[in-house]
Amino acid sequence: MKYVSTRGGGGAVTLSEAVQRGLAPDGGLYVPEHFPALAPESLAGAETLAQVAARLLAPFFAGDPLEGALDEISREAFTFPVPLKELRDGTAVLELFHGPTAAFKDVGARFLASVLSRATGDDARPLTILVATSGDTGGAVAAAFHGRPGVEVAVLFPAGMVSPRQEKQLTTWGGNVRAFAIRGDFDACQRLVKGAMADDELRAARRLSSANSISIGRLLPQMAYYAWASTEWVRRHGAAPGFIVPTGNLGNAAAALWARRVGMPIREVVLATNANPSITAFTGGAEWAPRPTVNTLATAMDVGNPSNMERVLHLFGGADAARGALRAQRVTDDEIRDAIRGGVARWGEVWDPHTATAAAVRERLPGEGWILVSTAHPAKFEAVVEPLVGREIPVPAELQALLDRPSRVTEIDPTLQAFREALGG
């Protein structure tokens, strides 16, 4: 299997090369040269998520130097459960928040760390991982790479625009993990990462890669939980489910769409967005165009220019085909509050603000056979959730351990020059 840029330049590369580069030379995102066809029956006998991942991703590792290490990489990455919990009205929730930072980003970050720690090539320089985050990605990447020899991590987050507990997860690591609070929004952080990846001066001094969902190494493992959950739903109910995916940068949604493309039994993928209008404006008939970021209660989804739209457009062969194939629904802050406030009575669940967008969309959709994708533990957003549900939310032990640590953070302007100086300092 080879990987090519969504923009058509730079030639085909191996998976190891694509993961190490992060971004293609022409500024595009790496995608598989083709998608293999896999029957759901090919996963028969794969009982754990690690086993599902190893079998599902085998064609994507074919011919790569890491092909023989895929089983070990999967076992390293998938060390926590992803329960598919039945609710009511033909609905279930896929809980992706049982990893070390209580967010779904742990899946891709741990897999990527396992891949990159093995894909060093002949370059002896330490690897610098750049990650822009609107909340959860940076903490998951920091946890996955912290203490790994030969790797430095730079986490960029919008100053004052993440929850206090999220900020703790971004800033308490020290050692080989450095946190930078950017005076701007998430899109400014994302621009800095992309600019740095293309900067000749930085690339001459450092071996750079990205751990954002622009990295192919993040999206491939996320396909695994869609494969597992969809085949498990079919085993239980005899029909293919639809997934309702909270999305901001479209990485999680792209993984679901890729899983469906290779042949997993997924009836439909519905995108649940917050008040940021870029995606719903596009699916509603507008030309694709980035829009200014809107600050919402679902902070990790506050994205006005989703990077992975390039992959979505590439998957469907253009804007018109993508628009016709996608369904997206926008959820306001008031609707998020209502979904959290009524979550226990309606579903028996306490939702975080992001999963609440999926719950709000589910209540609009007819029929049965829907899986809500739960992307974060509600304790990460206690300032929003606890007043609405009227009680304290127990904090997972691993998250509490981070909250007790001191923070270390550098605040900088959203310019490449400022980042270059801070990174070199």
TINUDO-106770 format. One record per residue (C-alpha): x, y, z; residue in three letters. Coordinates in steps of 0.05 Angstrom, whole numbers. Layout:
> c1,c2,c3,code
> X,Y,Z,ALA
...
***
This chain:
> c1,c2,c3,code
> 0,0,0,MET
> 25,70,-18,LYS
> 0,138,5,TYR
> -11,200,-37,VAL
> -29,273,-25,SER
> -100,298,-29,THR
> -72,352,-74,ARG
> -39,305,-123,GLY
> 34,326,-115,GLY
> 96,295,-85,GLY
> 89,223,-109,GLY
> 70,160,-71,ALA
> 104,142,-6,VAL
> 103,85,44,THR
> 61,88,107,LEU
> 123,99,150,SER
> 144,158,106,GLU
> 74,187,108,ALA
> 70,182,183,VAL
> 139,213,194,GLN
> 125,271,147,ARG
> 56,286,175,GLY
> 39,333,118,LEU
> 53,320,44,ALA
> 104,365,10,PRO
> 50,401,-30,ASP
> 12,418,34,GLY
> -40,363,24,GLY
> -59,307,70,LEU
> -38,235,59,TYR
> -91,185,39,VAL
> -86,112,16,PRO
> -72,104,-58,GLU
> -133,59,-58,HIS
> -180,29,-7,PHE
> -180,-46,1,PRO
> -245,-85,1,ALA
> -257,-122,66,LEU
> -317,-164,83,ALA
> -342,-159,154,PRO
> -331,-234,158,GLU
> -256,-222,153,SER
> -259,-199,226,LEU
> -290,-264,250,ALA
> -253,-290,310,GLY
> -222,-222,326,ALA
> -248,-213,397,GLU
> -209,-153,423,THR
> -202,-84,393,LEU
> -127,-97,384,ALA
> -143,-159,344,GLN
> -194,-122,302,VAL
> -144,-66,289,ALA
> -89,-114,268,ALA
> -134,-150,219,ARG
> -169,-87,192,LEU
> -105,-48,182,LEU
> -62,-104,153,ALA
> -75,-81,80,PRO
> -56,-10,99,PHE
> 11,-34,127,PHE
> 25,-81,69,ALA
> 95,-73,41,GLY
> 116,-25,95,ASP
> 177,-37,140,PRO
> 129,-38,199,LEU
> 84,-91,170,GLU
> 110,-145,216,GLY
> 102,-101,277,ALA
> 27,-86,268,LEU
> 3,-137,319,ASP
> 51,-109,371,GLU
> 33,-37,355,ILE
> -41,-53,362,SER
> -31,-88,429,ARG
> 9,-28,454,GLU
> -43,22,433,ALA
> -109,-12,450,PHE
> -100,-26,524,THR
> -166,3,549,PHE
> -239,-17,536,PRO
> -286,17,487,VAL
> -354,-8,511,PRO
> -415,-8,465,LEU
> -470,6,516,LYS
> -543,-6,498,GLU
> -590,51,517,LEU
> -662,55,494,ARG
> -702,64,429,ASP
> -653,23,387,GLY
> -595,67,409,THR
> -527,52,438,ALA
> -467,94,459,VAL
> -395,77,440,LEU
> -353,100,499,GLU
> -285,122,474,LEU
> -263,158,538,PHE
> -233,102,579,HIS
> -161,117,559,GLY
> -108,153,600,PRO
> -134,224,584,THR
> -208,207,583,ALA
> -219,225,510,ALA
> -224,187,444,PHE
> -159,220,421,LYS
> -122,169,464,ASP
> -136,116,410,VAL
> -101,151,353,GLY
> -47,183,396,ALA
> -24,118,428,ARG
> -23,82,361,PHE
> 15,139,328,LEU
> 66,140,384,ALA
> 77,65,376,SER
> 87,74,301,VAL
> 133,134,304,LEU
> 176,103,358,SER
> 192,48,309,ARG
> 194,89,244,ALA
> 258,126,256,THR
> 291,113,189,GLY
> 364,133,181,ASP
> 357,203,210,ASP
> 390,205,279,ALA
> 361,274,298,ARG
> 309,274,353,PRO
> 238,276,327,LEU
> 195,338,342,THR
> 120,324,344,ILE
> 77,386,332,LEU
> 5,384,354,VAL
> -49,438,352,ALA
> -106,424,399,THR
> -174,453,415,SER
> -175,412,478,GLY
> -168,337,477,ASP
> -117,321,424,THR
> -58,354,458,GLY
> -69,318,524,GLY
> -74,250,490,ALA
> -11,263,449,VAL
> 27,288,509,ALA
> 8,225,549,ALA
> 25,179,491,ALA
> 94,209,478,PHE
> 115,231,548,HIS
> 181,200,568,GLY
> 194,167,500,ARG
> 268,174,483,PRO
> 287,213,421,GLY
> 220,249,416,VAL
> 201,321,435,GLU
> 129,344,434,VAL
> 104,416,424,ALA
> 31,425,443,VAL
> -3,488,416,LEU
> -71,509,445,PHE
> -113,572,442,PRO
> -101,613,505,ALA
> -163,617,549,GLY
> -205,573,502,MET
> -199,504,534,VAL
> -230,480,598,SER
> -187,485,662,PRO
> -181,410,667,ARG
> -163,404,593,GLN
> -109,457,603,GLU
> -81,417,661,LYS
> -76,357,615,GLN
> -37,399,564,LEU
> 11,434,611,THR
> 32,388,668,THR
> 79,340,633,TRP
> 147,374,629,GLY
> 207,334,605,GLY
> 201,322,531,ASN
> 132,355,527,VAL
> 126,430,521,ARG
> 60,470,520,ALA
> 49,535,483,PHE
> -13,578,495,ALA
> -26,615,430,ILE
> -59,683,431,ARG
> -112,664,380,GLY
> -163,610,365,ASP
> -153,537,345,PHE
> -148,555,272,ASP
> -88,599,289,ALA
> -56,540,324,CYS
> -69,496,264,GLN
> -39,548,217,ARG
> 24,550,259,LEU
> 32,475,256,VAL
> 22,473,181,LYS
> 68,533,172,GLY
> 122,501,215,ALA
> 117,436,177,MET
> 131,474,112,ALA
> 184,520,141,ASP
> 253,508,111,ASP
> 290,536,171,GLU
> 254,492,221,LEU
> 258,430,177,ARG
> 333,440,169,ALA
> 342,442,244,ALA
> 292,389,266,ARG
> 259,326,242,ARG
> 186,347,245,LEU
> 121,308,245,SER
> 50,323,266,SER
> 3,287,314,ALA
> -59,324,292,ASN
> -112,287,253,SER
> -75,312,192,ILE
> -30,252,207,SER
> -50,188,172,ILE
> -25,152,234,GLY
> -82,181,274,ARG
> -139,164,228,LEU
> -122,92,211,LEU
> -129,65,282,PRO
> -194,104,292,GLN
> -224,61,237,MET
> -217,1,284,ALA
> -269,21,335,TYR
> -320,35,279,TYR
> -305,-34,251,ALA
> -312,-67,319,TRP
> -375,-30,339,ALA
> -411,-39,273,SER
> -397,-114,269,THR
> -416,-121,342,GLU
> -482,-85,330,TRP
> -496,-131,271,VAL
> -481,-191,315,ARG
> -530,-166,368,ARG
> -585,-138,323,HIS
> -576,-167,253,GLY
> -574,-100,216,ALA
> -522,-47,200,ALA
> -522,13,248,PRO
> -515,87,235,GLY
> -464,128,273,PHE
> -475,198,300,ILE
> -406,229,305,VAL
> -390,294,342,PRO
> -340,329,298,THR
> -300,393,292,GLY
> -237,379,251,ASN
> -271,320,216,LEU
> -217,269,234,GLY
> -263,223,273,ASN
> -317,228,220,ALA
> -267,214,164,ALA
> -245,150,200,ALA
> -318,128,203,ALA
> -327,143,129,LEU
> -262,105,113,TRP
> -287,45,153,ALA
> -351,45,113,ARG
> -312,51,48,ARG
> -271,-11,61,VAL
> -334,-52,73,GLY
> -353,-48,146,MET
> -429,-53,159,PRO
> -443,21,171,ILE
> -511,44,146,ARG
> -497,119,151,GLU
> -450,169,184,VAL
> -486,231,210,VAL
> -442,290,231,LEU
> -462,327,294,ALA
> -430,396,298,THR
> -434,452,347,ASN
> -452,523,327,ALA
> -392,529,280,ASN
> -426,532,212,PRO
> -373,510,161,SER
> -395,438,154,ILE
> -470,447,157,THR
> -467,506,109,ALA
> -431,460,60,PHE
> -479,402,67,THR
> -536,451,61,GLY
> -514,472,-9,GLY
> -460,526,0,ALA
> -392,522,-32,GLU
> -339,495,15,TRP
> -306,554,51,ALA
> -272,562,119,PRO
> -309,609,166,ARG
> -288,646,229,PRO
> -287,601,291,THR
> -346,608,339,VAL
> -332,595,412,ASN
> -381,544,442,THR
> -391,498,502,LEU
> -363,441,460,ALA
> -295,473,457,THR
> -257,415,425,ALA
> -303,422,364,MET
> -292,497,357,ASP
> -261,494,287,VAL
> -277,541,230,GLY
> -231,508,179,ASN
> -232,433,188,PRO
> -168,403,159,SER
> -198,336,143,ASN
> -249,364,95,MET
> -193,353,44,GLU
> -196,279,58,ARG
> -272,278,56,VAL
> -274,313,-11,LEU
> -220,267,-38,HIS
> -257,205,-13,LEU
> -321,224,-51,PHE
> -286,253,-112,GLY
> -306,326,-104,GLY
> -352,375,-70,ALA
> -417,356,-105,ASP
> -410,282,-91,ALA
> -389,295,-19,ALA
> -448,342,-7,ARG
> -496,290,-33,GLY
> -466,235,10,ALA
> -462,272,77,LEU
> -514,290,128,ARG
> -495,341,182,ALA
> -535,375,236,GLN
> -516,436,276,ARG
> -528,440,352,VAL
> -530,506,390,THR
> -504,518,460,ASP
> -576,520,486,ASP
> -589,452,455,GLU
> -524,425,485,ILE
> -547,449,554,ARG
> -614,417,544,ASP
> -583,350,523,ALA
> -538,350,584,ILE
> -594,372,631,ARG
> -640,318,606,GLY
> -589,264,592,GLY
> -601,223,655,VAL
> -677,223,647,ALA
> -677,210,572,ARG
> -618,163,565,TRP
> -592,146,635,GLY
> -527,181,618,GLU
> -488,243,638,VAL
> -460,273,573,TRP
> -400,317,562,ASP
> -415,377,517,PRO
> -388,341,455,HIS
> -426,276,463,THR
> -486,320,479,ALA
> -486,345,407,THR
> -493,273,384,ALA
> -549,261,434,ALA
> -586,323,410,ALA
> -581,300,338,VAL
> -605,230,357,ARG
> -669,260,385,GLU
> -683,291,318,ARG
> -672,227,278,LEU
> -727,176,266,PRO
> -720,101,271,GLY
> -673,55,308,GLU
> -603,28,299,GLY
> -563,89,320,TRP
> -496,90,356,ILE
> -476,154,391,LEU
> -401,165,391,VAL
> -381,189,460,SER
> -315,226,454,THR
> -298,250,525,ALA
> -313,238,598,HIS
> -360,291,628,PRO
> -312,303,686,ALA
> -266,340,637,LYS
> -320,394,631,PHE
> -345,399,702,GLU
> -356,475,698,ALA
> -408,463,644,VAL
> -437,395,664,VAL
> -443,397,740,GLU
> -489,458,745,PRO
> -535,427,693,LEU
> -540,358,725,VAL
> -539,385,797,GLY
> -484,342,824,ARG
> -409,330,823,GLU
> -381,284,770,ILE
> -330,233,796,PRO
> -261,245,765,VAL
> -225,185,735,PRO
> -163,168,774,ALA
> -114,181,718,GLU
> -144,249,704,LEU
> -141,267,778,GLN
> -67,250,780,ALA
> -55,302,726,LEU
> -97,355,761,LEU
> -52,350,821,ASP
> 11,368,781,ARG
> 39,438,770,PRO
> 30,471,701,SER
> 86,493,655,ARG
> 66,535,595,VAL
> 94,589,549,THR
> 46,641,519,GLU
> 64,668,450,ILE
> 35,708,392,ASP
> 4,668,334,PRO
> 63,680,287,THR
> 112,631,257,LEU
> 170,675,279,GLN
> 146,675,351,ALA
> 137,599,350,PHE
> 204,588,317,ARG
> 238,629,372,GLU
> 200,595,428,ALA
> 213,526,400,LEU
> 287,539,394,GLY
> 291,568,464,GLY
***
